Amino acid sequence: MSAKKKTFEEQIARLEEIVSLLERGDAQLADSLSLFEEGTKLIAACSKELDQAEQTVVRLMKGQDGAPVELPFEEE
C-alpha cells in the first residue's frame, strides 16, 4: 500500500472490487481471508470518515438562535 492515504472514493472503489472478487468465489482460501481482512479495514475507515463528515455537517447547520441544529437526513 502506498504511503499516500487513499480518498474515500478510492476506498469505496477498492471495497467494491474486493466484494466482486469474493463473490466470484474462485480465490484460494488464504487470498479470500486476506481480501476479507482488507475489506473490513476499509469498512472501518470509511465508517469513521462518514461519521466525521456527519459531525461536520451538524456543526455547520445552525438554528435561528445560532445554535447547531441536528436535522434528520431524509430517507429515499
BADREN-889521 format. One record per residue: x, y, z of N, C-alpha, C, O in turn. Coordinates in steps of 0.001 Angstrom, whole numbers, m for minus. Layout:
% BADREN-889521
   n_east  n_north     n_up  ca_east  ca_north    ca_up   c_east  c_north     c_up   o_east  o_north     o_up
        X        Y        Z        X         Y        Z        X        Y        Z        X        Y        Z
...
***
This chain:
% BADREN-889521
   n_east  n_north     n_up  ca_east  ca_north    ca_up   c_east  c_north     c_up   o_east  o_north     o_up
      844    m1178        0        0         0        0      885     1236        0     1903     1274      691
      509     2224     m756     1332      3415     m855     1241     4231      429      329     4065     1239
     2229     5124      582     2263      5969     1768     1137     6998     1734      691     7470     2780
      678     7346      531     m393      8322      381    m1731     7690      785    m2075     6595      341
    m2474     8404     1633    m3768      7904     2076    m4759     7972      919    m4844     8975      211
    m5497     6896      747    m6494      6857     m323    m7689     7717       44    m8042     7847     1216
    m8303     8299     m972    m9506      9094     m744   m10660     8153     m396   m10591     6943     m609
   m11705     8741      138   m12905      7980      470   m13413     7234     m764   m13763     6056     m690
   m13448     7933    m1891   m13937      7329    m3131   m13050     6177    m3592   m13549     5166    m4085
   m11739     6326    m3433   m10817      5243    m3786   m11017     4035    m2870   m10945     2888    m3311
   m11270     4312    m1591   m11513      3227     m640   m12799     2478     m989   m12839     1249     m930
   m13838     3208    m1349   m15112      2581    m1728   m14930     1753    m3000   m15455      644    m3098
   m14195     2282    m3965   m13945      1548    m5207   m13200      246    m4924   m13525     m798    m5490
   m12203      314    m4047   m11452      m905    m3691   m12353    m1887    m2952   m12273    m3094    m3181
   m13201    m1385    m2078   m14132     m2245    m1355   m15082    m2956    m2326   m15364    m4144    m2167
   m15570    m2226    m3328   m16427     m2842    m4347   m15676    m3916    m5122   m16237    m4960    m5454
   m14403    m3654    m5407   m13575     m4634    m6111   m13403    m5893    m5258   m13490    m7009    m5769
   m13162    m5711    m3970   m12999     m6844    m3056   m14276    m7672    m2997   m14226    m8900    m3062
   m15411    m7010    m2877   m16695     m7720    m2834   m16877    m8546    m4105   m17293    m9704    m4052
   m16563    m7940    m5236   m16689     m8645    m6509   m15787    m9879    m6553   m16212   m10951    m6984
   m14553    m9723    m6107   m13615    m10844    m6103   m14095   m11963    m5181   m13999   m13140    m5528
   m14605   m11599    m4019   m15085    m12606    m3066   m16359   m13288    m3578   m16553   m14486    m3372
   m17217   m12522    m4242   m18454    m13106    m4774   m18177   m14119    m5873   m18925   m15083    m6036
   m17107   m13905    m6626   m16768    m14866    m7685   m16441   m16220    m7087   m16749   m17255    m7679
   m15814   m16221    m5910   m15543    m17455    m5194   m14424   m18306    m5755   m14310   m19477    m5394
   m13597   m17755    m6625   m12535    m18575    m7212   m11160   m18307    m6594   m10152   m18824    m7076
   m11116   m17506    m5536    m9839    m17216    m4869    m9501   m18336    m3878   m10391   m18980    m3323
    m8228   m18548    m3674    m7776    m19504    m2676    m8222   m19013    m1298    m8468   m17822    m1108
    m8325   m19930     m345    m8780    m19576      995    m7920   m18476     1611    m8450   m17512     2162
    m6614   m18611     1524    m5718    m17609     2109    m5936   m16240     1466    m5932   m15216     2150
    m6127   m16231      141    m6380    m14970     m563    m7726   m14386     m154    m7847   m13176       34
    m8733   m15234      m15   m10057    m14778      412    m9995   m14162     1801   m10611   m13126     2051
    m9256   m14792     2701    m9117    m14255     4057    m8392   m12913     4039    m8753   m11995     4776
    m7378   m12806     3204    m6640    m11553     3082    m7540   m10447     2529    m7523    m9319     3022
    m8322   m10779     1506    m9260     m9808      934   m10310    m9400     1958   m10654    m8223     2070
   m10817   m10379     2705   m11820    m10099     3726   m11249    m9162     4792   m11916    m8219     5217
   m10013    m9427     5219    m9373     m8573     6221    m9198    m7152     5692    m9470    m6183     6401
    m8743    m7032     4448    m8585     m5703     3843    m9936    m4996     3764   m10040    m3800     4038
   m10962    m5746     3389   m12306     m5171     3288   m12833    m4669     4617   m13429    m3594     4680
   m12623    m5435     5684   m13109     m4997     6995   m12371    m3737     7459   m12966    m2879     8111
   m11091    m3623     7130   m10345     m2409     7474   m10867    m1211     6680   m10987     m108     7212
   m11174    m1441     5407   m11731      m366     4579   m13090       78     5102   m13381     1274     5146
   m13929     m888     5500   m15252      m555     6041   m15097      310     7289   m15798     1310     7442
   m14187      m67     8175   m13966       704     9400   m13490     2121     9074   m13966     3090     9664
   m12554     2238     8136   m12018      3550     7763   m13098     4421     7125   m13205     5608     7431
   m13897     3828     6238   m14963      4579     5569   m16038     4995     6571   m16547     6114     6509
   m16377     4108     7481   m17375      4424     8501   m16905     5575     9375   m17687     6470     9694
   m15641     5561     9766   m15073      6639    10579   m15132     7960     9820   m15488     8996    10383
   m14779     7913     8537   m14786      9133     7729   m16207     9668     7557   m16417    10881     7592
   m17181     8780     7373   m18574      9215     7258   m19073     9826     8565   m19789    10827     8550
   m18696     9226     9690   m19080      9780    10998   m18508    11186    11175   m19194    12082    11667
   m17252    11376    10773   m16624     12691    10890   m17319    13706     9977   m17512    14860    10361
   m17688    13279     8784   m18380     14170     7854   m19746    14561     8419   m20158    15717     8317
   m20441    13598     9012   m21755     13898     9604   m21617    14898    10743   m22436    15808    10873
   m20585    14738    11570   m20366     15676    12672   m20080    17077    12141   m20515    18069    12726
   m19357    17155    11043   m19067     18450    10428   m20344    19096     9918   m20555    20293    10111
   m21190    18320     9273   m22461     18840     8751   m23325    19350     9896   m23919    20423     9795
   m23397    18595    10975   m24203     19002    12131   m23673    20315    12701   m24457    21196    13053
   m22344    20456    12795   m21759     21699    13318   m22057    22877    12404   m22235    24000    12877
   m22112    22635    11114   m22316     23720    10156   m23769    24182    10084   m24042    25315     9687
   m24694    23314    10463   m26110     23665    10415   m26466    24421    11693   m26261    23918    12798
   m26992    25610    11538   m27322     26421    12703   m28803    26787    12683   m29398    27015    11630
   m29367    26834    13870   m30757     27242    14020   m30872    28756    14049   m29881    29464    13868
   m32076    29248    14277   m32320     30694    14280   m31541    31416    15370   m31159    32574    15198
   m31304    30740    16488   m30557     31380    17583   m29045    31202    17447   m28292    31610    18332
   m28598    30600    16351   m27177     30404    16109   m26632    29101    16658   m25486    28738    16392
   m27453    28398    17424   m27025     27117    17976   m27150    26040    16896   m28060    26093    16069
   m26243    25070    16902   m26358     23979    15922   m27676    23230    16085   m28146    22990    17197
   m28249    22875    14960   m29489     22126    14940   m29254    20851    14150   m28814    20896    13001
   m29542    19731    14758   m29376     18449    14062   m30689    18102    13387   m31707    17893    14046
   m30651    18043    12066   m31830     17697    11293   m31652    16287    10760   m30556    15933    10324
   m32699    15472    10783   m32566     14099    10262   m32375    14118     8749   m32930    14964     8048
   m31583    13171     8262   m31432     13005     6829   m32688    12359     6288   m33244    11456     6911
   m33134    12812     5141   m34322     12232     4525   m33959    10895     3900   m32949    10782     3205
   m34780     9886     4147   m34558      8577     3542   m35275     8522     2212   m36356     9082     2027
   m34624     7817     1286   m35226      7705      m51   m36284     6658      m78   m36897     6427    m1120
***
